[in-house]
Amino acid sequence: MIHESDCEIKVLTRNEFRKFDEYVSTNFEDLYKNKVAYDVTYLDNDTFKVRLFHNPSVSFEDIPLAN
């Protein structure tokens, strides 16, 4: 079972999620090689809850989500 303490959680707007998705697509090989895992849940009002599971190679701080 996965606990909330095992991951970073961020609620993203549609635009932020688009940028997150672009980052994942661009860096897919490195993320796969480093076994980075995440899951996405669509919330209401075009927001997305993203859980990024702890991994030393990437955190939300590494992913440019701002304009």
Secondary structure by P-SEA (a helix, b strand, c coil): ccccccbbbbbbcaaaaaaaaaaaaaaaaaaaaacccbbbbbbcccbbbbbbccccccccccccccc
